[in-house]
Amino acid sequence: MKNKTVCIIGLGYIGLPTAALLSNKGYKVFGVDTNSKVVSKINEGKFNFIEKSLEEYIKQAVLSGKFKASNDIQKSDIYMICVPTPFHNSGDIPYPNIDYILSATESIAPLIKEEDLIILESTSPVGTTDKVKEKLIQCGSNLKNVHIAYCPERVLPGKIMNELVENDRIIGGLTSSSTKKVVEFYCTFVKGNLFETDAKTAEMCKLAENSFRDVNIAFANELSIVCDKQGINIWNLIELANKHPRVNILQPGTGVGGHCIAVDPWFIVSQDKENTPLIRSAREVNNNKTKWVINKIKNVATEYFSKKGIKPKIACLGLAFKPDIDDLRESRALEVAEKLSNEGYEIYAVEPNINSHKNFQLFNVLDAIEKADIICVLVKHRQFLQSETNKKLIKLQALDFCGSLF
C-alpha cells in the first residue's frame, strides 16, 4: 500500500497534519491548496498555526522529498478531500455549503483511474459522499473499480499528531468493497480501531458525536446562568453534583467555538428541522451564553461608570476558542472582545498563543491586569492559572470565563 501516491486537497488543520503524517510513514504525498502563500510556506517547512510536533513532521517530510505542496492537483492513487464546509447564512437556520467539496471533486475527475481511492474527510451533511460520486459521473469519470468512502476526522487541536494515529476511526464506503479498501489504507498509519459501516452512517456519526457534546455543554452553560441569578458558585455546585456516580456535568464557558461543535449540529438541524428541537435548542443556548457574558460584563462596566464617572478599561484574557491553542475559528471569546470594542470600550486583549491580531493590540497578561479596570478571563489558558497571575485575578475579583465572580 505504501507504494501508492496520495493527493491531499486542502492543507488546513486536518489536511496538513495528515499529509505530514503520511509522508513520514513512507507515502509520496502531494498537498494541494488554493492559497499560494500557504503552499510556499509549507514547502519551506513552515505553517500558520500552533500544533505540537507538527513542525518536526513537516520539516522531515519536506527534506525527505516525500511531501510537496502546490496549487495544482497531482495524479495519484489515493485522493483525500479535506476542504472547509462553511455555512450558507440564509434564514433562521444556517445550512452547510459543500461547494468546496464538489469543486475538489471536479478537479480530480479527469485523473481518476481504476482502483483509485477517493476519501472524504471534510465534515459533511448526510448524503455528501453520494454527491461526490454523482459529481464524478457528471464530469465523465469512469468509476469502474473506483473506491469512494467517508472517514471523518476525530482530533483535538493541540493533540492532532497523536490523535491521528491513536484514535479509533469510522470508515463508511459507498460499497462494502470500498469500505474494506479504505480500511486497508488507514491500517497503515492508524493504531486505533477501524470500524466499518456505510457512508451515510459515517457522515451522521461525525455530526452526532459533536451534537452530543454541544447538548451537554448547553446544559452546563444554562445551569451557570441559573446559578449566577441564585448567587450559587457554579464551580462548587458542579464539583458536588459530579460526586454522584452517574453524573458528569461539563464545564460552562463563554459559549462554544471551533469549527466542529459550534458548526456540526446545524448540519443535522438543516436537514430535518421538524425532528431536531433539542439539538437546535442546545445551539441556541450556547450562542446565547456568549450574549449573556457580554451583557454581564457591560453591567459591571455600567456599575463602574456610575461609581467612578469614567468608562472602564476592560482586559479580555484569551481570544482562542479553547485553552492552550492559537485557533480563533468561531471563537466566542474573540466575539466578546470584538463586541465590547465595537461599543466603545478600550480593550486590553491577551492571547499568549498568537503574536498579533488584526483588530487588537496584544498585551502581556500582567500588564493587562495592571492597566485595566475590569478583568475578564474568557479562556482558561494555563498562563492565567500560574501562581502570580491567579493570585492577582482572585484578589481583583476578576470575571471568570463563565461570567461569575471568583
C-alpha atoms as a printed R data frame, in Angstrom:
    type eleno elety resid chain resno       x      y       z
1   ATOM     1    CA   MET     A     1   0.000  0.000   0.000
2   ATOM     2    CA   LYS     A     2   2.831  2.444   0.804
3   ATOM     3    CA   ASN     A     3   4.000  2.438  -2.804
4   ATOM     4    CA   LYS     A     4   0.792  4.340  -3.570
5   ATOM     5    CA   THR     A     5   0.841  8.101  -4.074
6   ATOM     6    CA   VAL     A     6  -1.523 10.309  -2.087
7   ATOM     7    CA   CYS     A     7  -3.013 13.664  -3.068
8   ATOM     8    CA   ILE     A     8  -4.462 15.666  -0.167
9   ATOM     9    CA   ILE     A     9  -6.713 18.538  -1.181
10  ATOM    10    CA   GLY     A    10  -6.905 21.255   1.469
11  ATOM    11    CA   LEU     A    11  -3.884 21.964   3.691
12  ATOM    12    CA   GLY     A    12  -5.595 23.302   6.776
13  ATOM    13    CA   TYR     A    13  -5.929 21.999  10.316
14  ATOM    14    CA   ILE     A    14  -6.637 18.434   9.133
15  ATOM    15    CA   GLY     A    15  -5.148 18.160   5.648
16  ATOM    16    CA   LEU     A    16  -1.678 19.436   6.536
17  ATOM    17    CA   PRO     A    17  -1.122 17.212   9.602
18  ATOM    18    CA   THR     A    18  -2.447 14.225   7.640
19  ATOM    19    CA   ALA     A    19  -0.076 14.965   4.764
20  ATOM    20    CA   ALA     A    20   2.876 15.314   7.148
21  ATOM    21    CA   LEU     A    21   1.999 12.070   8.927
22  ATOM    22    CA   LEU     A    22   1.580 10.049   5.727
23  ATOM    23    CA   SER     A    23   4.859 11.396   4.337
24  ATOM    24    CA   ASN     A    24   6.659 10.272   7.472
25  ATOM    25    CA   LYS     A    25   5.010  6.868   7.125
26  ATOM    26    CA   GLY     A    26   6.639  6.423   3.716
27  ATOM    27    CA   TYR     A    27   3.979  7.635   1.299
28  ATOM    28    CA   LYS     A    28   4.723 10.048  -1.527
29  ATOM    29    CA   VAL     A    29   2.284 12.865  -0.789
30  ATOM    30    CA   PHE     A    30   1.134 15.801  -2.917
31  ATOM    31    CA   GLY     A    31  -0.542 18.557  -0.908
32  ATOM    32    CA   VAL     A    32  -2.886 20.928  -2.723
33  ATOM    33    CA   ASP     A    33  -4.183 24.291  -1.563
34  ATOM    34    CA   THR     A    34  -5.594 27.294  -3.410
35  ATOM    35    CA   ASN     A    35  -3.627 29.736  -1.232
36  ATOM    36    CA   SER     A    36  -0.210 30.316  -2.839
37  ATOM    37    CA   LYS     A    37   1.249 31.831   0.341
38  ATOM    38    CA   VAL     A    38   0.274 28.723   2.323
39  ATOM    39    CA   VAL     A    39   1.863 26.498  -0.328
40  ATOM    40    CA   SER     A    40   5.112 28.473  -0.304
41  ATOM    41    CA   LYS     A    41   5.373 28.402   3.476
42  ATOM    42    CA   ILE     A    42   4.750 24.670   3.658
43  ATOM    43    CA   ASN     A    43   7.442 23.960   1.081
44  ATOM    44    CA   GLU     A    44   9.818 25.896   3.357
45  ATOM    45    CA   GLY     A    45   8.790 23.660   6.256
46  ATOM    46    CA   LYS     A    46   6.597 26.335   7.880
47  ATOM    47    CA   PHE     A    47   2.885 26.700   8.647
48  ATOM    48    CA   ASN     A    48   0.401 29.158  10.139
49  ATOM    49    CA   PHE     A    49  -0.888 27.581  13.339
50  ATOM    50    CA   ILE     A    50   0.351 26.059  16.582
51  ATOM    51    CA   GLU     A    51   0.282 22.273  16.740
52  ATOM    52    CA   LYS     A    52   2.533 20.161  18.926
53  ATOM    53    CA   SER     A    53   5.089 18.080  16.942
54  ATOM    54    CA   LEU     A    54   3.714 19.175  13.553
55  ATOM    55    CA   GLU     A    55   6.708 21.383  12.681
56  ATOM    56    CA   GLU     A    56   9.083 18.448  13.107
57  ATOM    57    CA   TYR     A    57   6.882 16.220  10.943
58  ATOM    58    CA   ILE     A    58   6.636 18.816   8.159
59  ATOM    59    CA   LYS     A    59  10.339 19.626   8.081
60  ATOM    60    CA   GLN     A    60  11.225 15.950   7.904
61  ATOM    61    CA   ALA     A    61   8.629 15.316   5.194
62  ATOM    62    CA   VAL     A    62   9.814 18.239   3.046
63  ATOM    63    CA   LEU     A    63  13.518 17.426   3.482
64  ATOM    64    CA   SER     A    64  12.946 13.772   2.573
65  ATOM    65    CA   GLY     A    65  11.245 14.792  -0.682
66  ATOM    66    CA   LYS     A    66   8.206 12.721   0.274
67  ATOM    67    CA   PHE     A    67   5.942 15.762   0.561
68  ATOM    68    CA   LYS     A    68   5.445 18.699  -1.765
69  ATOM    69    CA   ALA     A    69   2.703 21.311  -1.741
70  ATOM    70    CA   SER     A    70   1.309 23.042  -4.815
71  ATOM    71    CA   ASN     A    71  -1.760 24.809  -6.169
72  ATOM    72    CA   ASP     A    72  -2.438 22.065  -8.700
73  ATOM    73    CA   ILE     A    73  -3.950 18.606  -8.367
74  ATOM    74    CA   GLN     A    74  -1.415 15.836  -8.960
75  ATOM    75    CA   LYS     A    75  -2.343 12.466 -10.443
76  ATOM    76    CA   SER     A    76  -2.262  9.939  -7.612
77  ATOM    77    CA   ASP     A    77  -3.630  6.625  -6.394
78  ATOM    78    CA   ILE     A    78  -5.405  7.975  -3.323
79  ATOM    79    CA   TYR     A    79  -7.260 11.299  -3.105
80  ATOM    80    CA   MET     A    80  -8.194 12.741   0.288
81  ATOM    81    CA   ILE     A    81 -10.571 15.721   0.358
82  ATOM    82    CA   CYS     A    82 -10.024 17.871   3.474
83  ATOM    83    CA   VAL     A    83 -11.548 21.194   2.431
84  ATOM    84    CA   PRO     A    84 -13.770 23.515   4.525
85  ATOM    85    CA   THR     A    85 -17.551 23.174   4.702
86  ATOM    86    CA   PRO     A    86 -18.761 26.650   5.722
87  ATOM    87    CA   PHE     A    87 -22.344 27.879   6.099
88  ATOM    88    CA   HIS     A    88 -24.802 29.474   3.759
89  ATOM    89    CA   ASN     A    89 -26.273 32.145   6.036
90  ATOM    90    CA   SER     A    90 -29.854 32.320   4.896
91  ATOM    91    CA   GLY     A    91 -32.956 32.311   7.072
92  ATOM    92    CA   ASP     A    92 -33.033 31.377  10.740
93  ATOM    93    CA   ILE     A    93 -31.036 28.152  10.369
94  ATOM    94    CA   PRO     A    94 -27.555 28.036   8.785
95  ATOM    95    CA   TYR     A    95 -27.146 25.248   6.264
96  ATOM    96    CA   PRO     A    96 -23.919 23.699   5.031
97  ATOM    97    CA   ASN     A    97 -22.118 24.807   1.914
98  ATOM    98    CA   ILE     A    98 -20.437 21.845   0.185
99  ATOM    99    CA   ASP     A    99 -19.234 23.856  -2.819
100 ATOM   100    CA   TYR     A   100 -15.561 23.357  -1.869
101 ATOM   101    CA   ILE     A   101 -16.075 19.588  -1.720
102 ATOM   102    CA   LEU     A   102 -17.750 19.496  -5.118
103 ATOM   103    CA   SER     A   103 -15.069 21.772  -6.588
104 ATOM   104    CA   ALA     A   104 -12.324 19.492  -5.272
105 ATOM   105    CA   THR     A   105 -14.183 16.500  -6.695
106 ATOM   106    CA   GLU     A   106 -14.442 18.169 -10.087
107 ATOM   107    CA   SER     A   107 -10.704 18.913 -10.067
108 ATOM   108    CA   ILE     A   108  -9.736 15.255  -9.593
109 ATOM   109    CA   ALA     A   109 -12.329 13.881 -12.035
110 ATOM   110    CA   PRO     A   110 -10.079 13.891 -15.135
111 ATOM   111    CA   LEU     A   111  -7.366 11.985 -13.271
112 ATOM   112    CA   ILE     A   112  -9.393  9.097 -11.838
113 ATOM   113    CA   LYS     A   113  -8.370  5.583 -12.864
114 ATOM   114    CA   GLU     A   114  -9.297  2.045 -11.818
115 ATOM   115    CA   GLU     A   115  -8.579  1.064  -8.207
116 ATOM   116    CA   ASP     A   116  -8.147  4.670  -7.048
117 ATOM   117    CA   LEU     A   117  -9.357  5.557  -3.561
118 ATOM   118    CA   ILE     A   118 -11.367  8.760  -3.023
119 ATOM   119    CA   ILE     A   119 -11.752  9.606   0.642
120 ATOM   120    CA   LEU     A   120 -13.803 12.480   2.010
121 ATOM   121    CA   GLU     A   121 -12.679 13.669   5.466
122 ATOM   122    CA   SER     A   122 -14.411 17.068   5.496
123 ATOM   123    CA   THR     A   123 -17.302 17.300   7.949
124 ATOM   124    CA   SER     A   124 -20.354 16.891   5.740
125 ATOM   125    CA   PRO     A   125 -24.135 16.641   5.834
126 ATOM   126    CA   VAL     A   126 -25.578 13.201   5.303
127 ATOM   127    CA   GLY     A   127 -25.539 12.250   1.615
128 ATOM   128    CA   THR     A   128 -22.440 14.242   0.640
129 ATOM   129    CA   THR     A   129 -20.346 11.180  -0.236
130 ATOM   130    CA   ASP     A   130 -23.078 10.149  -2.682
131 ATOM   131    CA   LYS     A   131 -22.871 13.632  -4.192
132 ATOM   132    CA   VAL     A   132 -19.133 13.180  -4.681
133 ATOM   133    CA   LYS     A   133 -19.903 10.107  -6.786
134 ATOM   134    CA   GLU     A   134 -22.626 11.977  -8.691
135 ATOM   135    CA   LYS     A   135 -20.241 14.850  -9.457
136 ATOM   136    CA   LEU     A   136 -17.598 12.452 -10.777
137 ATOM   137    CA   ILE     A   137 -20.172 10.837 -13.053
138 ATOM   138    CA   GLN     A   138 -21.317 14.261 -14.281
139 ATOM   139    CA   CYS     A   139 -17.685 15.051 -15.107
140 ATOM   140    CA   GLY     A   140 -17.400 11.901 -17.203
141 ATOM   141    CA   SER     A   141 -15.204  9.856 -14.852
142 ATOM   142    CA   ASN     A   142 -15.108  6.106 -15.329
143 ATOM   143    CA   LEU     A   143 -15.848  4.802 -11.837
144 ATOM   144    CA   LYS     A   144 -15.310  1.116 -12.562
145 ATOM   145    CA   ASN     A   145 -13.448 -0.321  -9.546
146 ATOM   146    CA   VAL     A   146 -13.010  3.144  -8.000
147 ATOM   147    CA   HIS     A   147 -13.500  3.157  -4.227
148 ATOM   148    CA   ILE     A   148 -15.253  6.111  -2.574
149 ATOM   149    CA   ALA     A   149 -15.645  6.427   1.201
150 ATOM   150    CA   TYR     A   150 -16.212  8.838   4.057
151 ATOM   151    CA   CYS     A   151 -13.855  8.858   7.046
152 ATOM   152    CA   PRO     A   152 -14.425 11.753   9.466
153 ATOM   153    CA   GLU     A   153 -11.512 13.120  11.464
154 ATOM   154    CA   ARG     A   154 -11.727 12.869  15.263
155 ATOM   155    CA   VAL     A   155  -8.876 15.019  16.515
156 ATOM   156    CA   LEU     A   156  -8.425 17.669  19.171
157 ATOM   157    CA   PRO     A   157  -6.421 20.807  18.303
158 ATOM   158    CA   GLY     A   158  -3.162 20.712  20.231
159 ATOM   159    CA   LYS     A   159  -3.054 16.898  20.063
160 ATOM   160    CA   ILE     A   160  -3.635 16.292  16.368
161 ATOM   161    CA   MET     A   161  -0.446 14.393  15.511
162 ATOM   162    CA   ASN     A   162  -1.019 11.938  18.335
163 ATOM   163    CA   GLU     A   163  -4.751 11.541  17.795
164 ATOM   164    CA   LEU     A   164  -4.449 10.979  14.033
165 ATOM   165    CA   VAL     A   165  -2.631  7.786  14.944
166 ATOM   166    CA   GLU     A   166  -4.176  6.697  18.248
167 ATOM   167    CA   ASN     A   167  -7.882  7.467  17.833
168 ATOM   168    CA   ASP     A   168 -10.450  4.965  16.572
169 ATOM   169    CA   ARG     A   169 -11.876  5.795  13.137
170 ATOM   170    CA   ILE     A   170 -15.204  5.231  11.412
171 ATOM   171    CA   ILE     A   171 -14.964  4.314   7.726
172 ATOM   172    CA   GLY     A   172 -18.043  4.221   5.531
173 ATOM   173    CA   GLY     A   173 -17.794  3.343   1.865
174 ATOM   174    CA   LEU     A   174 -20.423  3.630  -0.841
175 ATOM   175    CA   THR     A   175 -19.937 -0.110  -1.239
176 ATOM   176    CA   SER     A   176 -18.661 -2.776   1.163
177 ATOM   177    CA   SER     A   177 -15.637 -3.371  -1.065
178 ATOM   178    CA   SER     A   178 -14.822  0.354  -0.965
179 ATOM   179    CA   THR     A   179 -15.020  0.312   2.818
180 ATOM   180    CA   LYS     A   180 -12.559 -2.575   3.012
181 ATOM   181    CA   LYS     A   181 -10.120 -0.963   0.552
182 ATOM   182    CA   VAL     A   182 -10.079  2.275   2.529
183 ATOM   183    CA   VAL     A   183  -9.716  0.377   5.819
184 ATOM   184    CA   GLU     A   184  -6.664 -1.310   4.310
185 ATOM   185    CA   PHE     A   185  -5.173  2.144   3.670
186 ATOM   186    CA   TYR     A   186  -5.910  3.530   7.153
187 ATOM   187    CA   CYS     A   187  -4.424  0.402   8.729
188 ATOM   188    CA   THR     A   188  -1.016  1.586   7.530
189 ATOM   189    CA   PHE     A   189  -0.975  4.650   9.800
190 ATOM   190    CA   VAL     A   190  -3.751  4.347  12.409
191 ATOM   191    CA   LYS     A   191  -3.197  2.346  15.584
192 ATOM   192    CA   GLY     A   192  -6.755  2.830  16.832
193 ATOM   193    CA   ASN     A   193  -9.605  0.522  15.904
194 ATOM   194    CA   LEU     A   194 -11.185  0.940  12.464
195 ATOM   195    CA   PHE     A   195 -14.936  0.421  12.409
196 ATOM   196    CA   GLU     A   196 -16.641 -0.402   9.118
197 ATOM   197    CA   THR     A   197 -20.030  0.992   8.134
198 ATOM   198    CA   ASP     A   198 -21.757  2.696   5.189
199 ATOM   199    CA   ALA     A   199 -21.136  6.277   4.093
200 ATOM   200    CA   LYS     A   200 -24.377  7.787   5.419
201 ATOM   201    CA   THR     A   201 -23.900  6.259   8.858
202 ATOM   202    CA   ALA     A   202 -20.305  7.535   8.973
203 ATOM   203    CA   GLU     A   203 -21.481 11.024   7.992
204 ATOM   204    CA   MET     A   204 -24.169 11.042  10.679
205 ATOM   205    CA   CYS     A   205 -21.765  9.585  13.252
206 ATOM   206    CA   LYS     A   206 -19.464 12.595  12.992
207 ATOM   207    CA   LEU     A   207 -22.391 15.002  13.347
208 ATOM   208    CA   ALA     A   208 -23.928 13.011  16.222
209 ATOM   209    CA   GLU     A   209 -20.683 12.996  18.196
210 ATOM   210    CA   ASN     A   210 -20.327 16.769  18.167
211 ATOM   211    CA   SER     A   211 -24.043 17.385  18.662
212 ATOM   212    CA   PHE     A   212 -23.922 15.181  21.769
213 ATOM   213    CA   ARG     A   213 -21.108 17.304  23.157
214 ATOM   214    CA   ASP     A   214 -22.942 20.515  22.250
215 ATOM   215    CA   VAL     A   215 -26.072 19.398  24.122
216 ATOM   216    CA   ASN     A   216 -24.055 18.559  27.233
217 ATOM   217    CA   ILE     A   217 -22.181 21.859  27.156
218 ATOM   218    CA   ALA     A   218 -25.504 23.674  26.730
219 ATOM   219    CA   PHE     A   219 -26.745 22.101  29.969
220 ATOM   220    CA   ALA     A   220 -23.664 23.362  31.810
221 ATOM   221    CA   ASN     A   221 -23.969 26.837  30.282
222 ATOM   222    CA   GLU     A   222 -27.655 27.095  31.086
223 ATOM   223    CA   LEU     A   223 -27.016 25.897  34.629
224 ATOM   224    CA   SER     A   224 -24.302 28.537  35.072
225 ATOM   225    CA   ILE     A   225 -26.776 31.303  34.219
226 ATOM   226    CA   VAL     A   226 -29.353 29.961  36.683
227 ATOM   227    CA   CYS     A   227 -26.705 29.666  39.415
228 ATOM   228    CA   ASP     A   228 -25.469 33.196  38.804
229 ATOM   229    CA   LYS     A   229 -29.004 34.518  39.298
230 ATOM   230    CA   GLN     A   230 -29.358 32.497  42.517
231 ATOM   231    CA   GLY     A   231 -25.954 33.536  43.870
232 ATOM   232    CA   ILE     A   232 -24.616 29.972  43.761
233 ATOM   233    CA   ASN     A   233 -20.970 29.207  42.915
234 ATOM   234    CA   ILE     A   234 -21.288 27.138  39.733
235 ATOM   235    CA   TRP     A   235 -17.872 25.508  40.097
236 ATOM   236    CA   ASN     A   236 -18.619 24.306  43.613
237 ATOM   237    CA   LEU     A   237 -22.028 23.081  42.508
238 ATOM   238    CA   ILE     A   238 -20.621 21.070  39.588
239 ATOM   239    CA   GLU     A   239 -17.926 19.553  41.781
240 ATOM   240    CA   LEU     A   240 -20.549 18.390  44.277
241 ATOM   241    CA   ALA     A   241 -23.050 17.177  41.682
242 ATOM   242    CA   ASN     A   242 -20.324 15.158  39.956
243 ATOM   243    CA   LYS     A   243 -19.809 13.185  43.162
244 ATOM   244    CA   HIS     A   244 -22.875 11.244  42.041
245 ATOM   245    CA   PRO     A   245 -21.622  8.051  40.342
246 ATOM   246    CA   ARG     A   246 -23.750  8.606  37.233
247 ATOM   247    CA   VAL     A   247 -23.426 12.383  36.847
248 ATOM   248    CA   ASN     A   248 -20.713 14.170  34.880
249 ATOM   249    CA   ILE     A   249 -21.644 17.798  34.280
250 ATOM   250    CA   LEU     A   250 -19.218 19.523  31.927
251 ATOM   251    CA   GLN     A   251 -17.566 22.913  32.444
252 ATOM   252    CA   PRO     A   252 -19.506 26.016  31.377
253 ATOM   253    CA   GLY     A   253 -17.784 28.727  29.387
254 ATOM   254    CA   THR     A   254 -18.179 31.770  27.173
255 ATOM   255    CA   GLY     A   255 -20.091 29.735  24.592
256 ATOM   256    CA   VAL     A   256 -18.947 27.092  22.144
257 ATOM   257    CA   GLY     A   257 -16.366 27.820  19.462
258 ATOM   258    CA   GLY     A   258 -14.188 25.999  16.987
259 ATOM   259    CA   HIS     A   259 -15.137 24.536  13.644
260 ATOM   260    CA   CYS     A   260 -16.722 21.328  14.968
261 ATOM   261    CA   ILE     A   261 -19.039 21.559  17.967
262 ATOM   262    CA   ALA     A   262 -20.200 25.074  17.058
263 ATOM   263    CA   VAL     A   263 -20.935 24.038  13.483
264 ATOM   264    CA   ASP     A   264 -21.811 20.348  13.079
265 ATOM   265    CA   PRO     A   265 -25.191 20.342  14.898
266 ATOM   266    CA   TRP     A   266 -26.574 22.744  12.292
267 ATOM   267    CA   PHE     A   267 -25.809 20.136   9.623
268 ATOM   268    CA   ILE     A   268 -28.360 17.830  11.243
269 ATOM   269    CA   VAL     A   269 -30.915 20.552  12.009
270 ATOM   270    CA   SER     A   270 -30.803 21.975   8.472
271 ATOM   271    CA   GLN     A   271 -31.761 18.577   7.021
272 ATOM   272    CA   ASP     A   272 -34.616 17.868   9.447
273 ATOM   273    CA   LYS     A   273 -35.963 20.935  11.251
274 ATOM   274    CA   GLU     A   274 -39.087 19.153  12.473
275 ATOM   275    CA   ASN     A   275 -37.336 16.400  14.427
276 ATOM   276    CA   THR     A   276 -34.375 18.251  15.953
277 ATOM   277    CA   PRO     A   277 -35.767 20.619  18.635
278 ATOM   278    CA   LEU     A   278 -33.235 19.508  21.271
279 ATOM   279    CA   ILE     A   279 -30.181 19.868  19.014
280 ATOM   280    CA   ARG     A   280 -31.371 23.269  17.826
281 ATOM   281    CA   SER     A   281 -32.110 24.423  21.395
282 ATOM   282    CA   ALA     A   282 -28.618 23.434  22.505
283 ATOM   283    CA   ARG     A   283 -27.097 25.515  19.704
284 ATOM   284    CA   GLU     A   284 -29.236 28.479  20.710
285 ATOM   285    CA   VAL     A   285 -28.377 28.101  24.417
286 ATOM   286    CA   ASN     A   286 -24.656 28.069  23.656
287 ATOM   287    CA   ASN     A   287 -24.916 31.032  21.287
288 ATOM   288    CA   ASN     A   288 -26.978 32.952  23.834
289 ATOM   289    CA   LYS     A   289 -24.404 32.229  26.553
290 ATOM   290    CA   THR     A   290 -21.993 34.459  24.664
291 ATOM   291    CA   LYS     A   291 -24.565 37.255  24.613
292 ATOM   292    CA   TRP     A   292 -25.133 36.727  28.332
293 ATOM   293    CA   VAL     A   293 -21.398 37.032  29.055
294 ATOM   294    CA   ILE     A   294 -21.234 40.270  27.056
295 ATOM   295    CA   ASN     A   295 -24.207 41.697  28.959
296 ATOM   296    CA   LYS     A   296 -22.710 40.572  32.264
297 ATOM   297    CA   ILE     A   297 -19.512 42.479  31.518
298 ATOM   298    CA   LYS     A   298 -21.442 45.529  30.328
299 ATOM   299    CA   ASN     A   299 -23.499 45.537  33.529
300 ATOM   300    CA   VAL     A   300 -20.314 45.526  35.604
301 ATOM   301    CA   ALA     A   301 -18.960 48.303  33.379
302 ATOM   302    CA   THR     A   302 -22.132 50.374  33.880
303 ATOM   303    CA   GLU     A   303 -21.848 49.970  37.636
304 ATOM   304    CA   TYR     A   304 -18.208 51.048  37.462
305 ATOM   305    CA   PHE     A   305 -19.165 54.153  35.437
306 ATOM   306    CA   SER     A   306 -21.906 55.105  37.895
307 ATOM   307    CA   LYS     A   307 -19.397 54.992  40.770
308 ATOM   308    CA   LYS     A   308 -16.312 56.456  39.092
309 ATOM   309    CA   GLY     A   309 -17.786 58.630  36.355
310 ATOM   310    CA   ILE     A   310 -15.430 57.201  33.695
311 ATOM   311    CA   LYS     A   311 -15.795 54.367  31.213
312 ATOM   312    CA   PRO     A   312 -13.744 51.397  32.411
313 ATOM   313    CA   LYS     A   313 -10.901 49.800  30.506
314 ATOM   314    CA   ILE     A   314 -11.513 46.063  30.054
315 ATOM   315    CA   ALA     A   315  -8.918 43.284  29.920
316 ATOM   316    CA   CYS     A   316 -10.073 40.272  27.887
317 ATOM   317    CA   LEU     A   317  -7.885 37.315  28.798
318 ATOM   318    CA   GLY     A   318  -7.961 34.770  25.984
319 ATOM   319    CA   LEU     A   319  -9.146 35.044  22.379
320 ATOM   320    CA   ALA     A   320  -8.834 31.408  21.205
321 ATOM   321    CA   PHE     A   321 -11.845 29.102  21.105
322 ATOM   322    CA   LYS     A   322 -10.412 26.758  23.775
323 ATOM   323    CA   PRO     A   323  -7.496 26.666  26.235
324 ATOM   324    CA   ASP     A   324  -3.852 26.453  25.178
325 ATOM   325    CA   ILE     A   325  -4.234 26.697  21.390
326 ATOM   326    CA   ASP     A   326  -3.975 29.522  18.840
327 ATOM   327    CA   ASP     A   327  -7.138 28.612  16.891
328 ATOM   328    CA   LEU     A   328  -9.592 31.529  16.680
329 ATOM   329    CA   ARG     A   329 -12.190 29.861  14.446
330 ATOM   330    CA   GLU     A   330 -15.727 30.535  15.688
331 ATOM   331    CA   SER     A   331 -14.174 31.782  18.936
332 ATOM   332    CA   ARG     A   332 -16.738 33.136  21.373
333 ATOM   333    CA   ALA     A   333 -14.026 34.781  23.452
334 ATOM   334    CA   LEU     A   334 -12.946 36.748  20.397
335 ATOM   335    CA   GLU     A   335 -16.584 37.644  19.740
336 ATOM   336    CA   VAL     A   336 -16.895 39.023  23.276
337 ATOM   337    CA   ALA     A   337 -13.778 41.190  22.879
338 ATOM   338    CA   GLU     A   338 -14.865 42.466  19.457
339 ATOM   339    CA   LYS     A   339 -18.417 43.302  20.553
340 ATOM   340    CA   LEU     A   340 -17.155 45.239  23.568
341 ATOM   341    CA   SER     A   341 -14.615 47.067  21.399
342 ATOM   342    CA   ASN     A   342 -17.321 47.951  18.862
343 ATOM   343    CA   GLU     A   343 -19.351 49.501  21.674
344 ATOM   344    CA   GLY     A   344 -16.517 51.856  22.506
345 ATOM   345    CA   TYR     A   345 -14.773 50.101  25.371
346 ATOM   346    CA   GLU     A   346 -10.982 50.220  25.476
347 ATOM   347    CA   ILE     A   347  -9.879 46.595  25.332
348 ATOM   348    CA   TYR     A   348  -6.611 45.123  26.586
349 ATOM   349    CA   ALA     A   349  -6.569 41.847  24.673
350 ATOM   350    CA   VAL     A   350  -4.393 38.987  25.911
351 ATOM   351    CA   GLU     A   351  -3.785 35.878  23.809
352 ATOM   352    CA   PRO     A   352  -0.458 34.235  24.657
353 ATOM   353    CA   ASN     A   353  -0.680 31.736  21.790
354 ATOM   354    CA   ILE     A   354  -0.585 34.239  18.914
355 ATOM   355    CA   ASN     A   355   1.838 37.031  18.002
356 ATOM   356    CA   SER     A   356  -0.615 39.556  16.556
357 ATOM   357    CA   HIS     A   357  -4.248 40.186  15.695
358 ATOM   358    CA   LYS     A   358  -5.719 42.459  13.045
359 ATOM   359    CA   ASN     A   359  -8.264 44.038  15.414
360 ATOM   360    CA   PHE     A   360  -6.340 44.280  18.676
361 ATOM   361    CA   GLN     A   361  -3.018 45.250  20.134
362 ATOM   362    CA   LEU     A   362  -1.995 42.277  22.263
363 ATOM   363    CA   PHE     A   363  -0.800 42.695  25.839
364 ATOM   364    CA   ASN     A   364   1.134 40.606  28.332
365 ATOM   365    CA   VAL     A   365  -1.299 39.206  30.920
366 ATOM   366    CA   LEU     A   366   0.263 41.007  33.903
367 ATOM   367    CA   ASP     A   367   0.413 44.312  32.014
368 ATOM   368    CA   ALA     A   368  -3.244 43.980  31.025
369 ATOM   369    CA   ILE     A   369  -4.261 43.241  34.617
370 ATOM   370    CA   GLU     A   370  -2.297 46.277  35.797
371 ATOM   371    CA   LYS     A   371  -3.800 48.666  33.215
372 ATOM   372    CA   ALA     A   372  -7.445 47.508  33.164
373 ATOM   373    CA   ASP     A   373 -10.328 48.407  35.458
374 ATOM   374    CA   ILE     A   374 -12.272 45.203  34.739
375 ATOM   375    CA   ILE     A   375 -10.555 41.858  34.092
376 ATOM   376    CA   CYS     A   376 -12.470 39.117  32.254
377 ATOM   377    CA   VAL     A   377 -10.975 35.631  31.976
378 ATOM   378    CA   LEU     A   378 -12.607 34.316  28.816
379 ATOM   379    CA   VAL     A   379 -10.366 31.294  28.133
380 ATOM   380    CA   LYS     A   380  -8.715 29.100  30.750
381 ATOM   381    CA   HIS     A   381  -5.193 29.228  29.316
382 ATOM   382    CA   ARG     A   382  -2.504 27.669  31.528
383 ATOM   383    CA   GLN     A   383  -0.702 31.033  31.651
384 ATOM   384    CA   PHE     A   384  -3.678 32.503  33.522
385 ATOM   385    CA   LEU     A   385  -3.556 29.729  36.111
386 ATOM   386    CA   GLN     A   386   0.072 30.325  37.048
387 ATOM   387    CA   SER     A   387   0.550 31.333  40.652
388 ATOM   388    CA   GLU     A   388   1.343 35.051  40.324
389 ATOM   389    CA   THR     A   389  -1.395 35.702  37.770
390 ATOM   390    CA   ASN     A   390  -4.008 33.618  39.557
391 ATOM   391    CA   LYS     A   391  -3.415 35.381  42.863
392 ATOM   392    CA   LYS     A   392  -3.891 38.772  41.230
393 ATOM   393    CA   LEU     A   393  -7.084 37.652  39.492
394 ATOM   394    CA   ILE     A   394  -8.596 36.356  42.726
395 ATOM   395    CA   LYS     A   395  -7.581 39.489  44.642
396 ATOM   396    CA   LEU     A   396  -9.131 41.712  41.965
397 ATOM   397    CA   GLN     A   397 -12.348 39.663  41.797
398 ATOM   398    CA   ALA     A   398 -11.961 39.043  38.080
399 ATOM   399    CA   LEU     A   399 -14.915 37.937  35.978
400 ATOM   400    CA   ASP     A   400 -14.159 34.359  35.029
401 ATOM   401    CA   PHE     A   401 -14.860 32.761  31.661
402 ATOM   402    CA   CYS     A   402 -18.279 31.584  32.852
403 ATOM   403    CA   GLY     A   403 -19.254 35.083  33.876
404 ATOM   404    CA   SER     A   404 -19.379 34.507  37.644
405 ATOM   405    CA   LEU     A   405 -17.126 36.186  40.166
406 ATOM   406    CA   PHE     A   406 -14.344 34.185  41.813
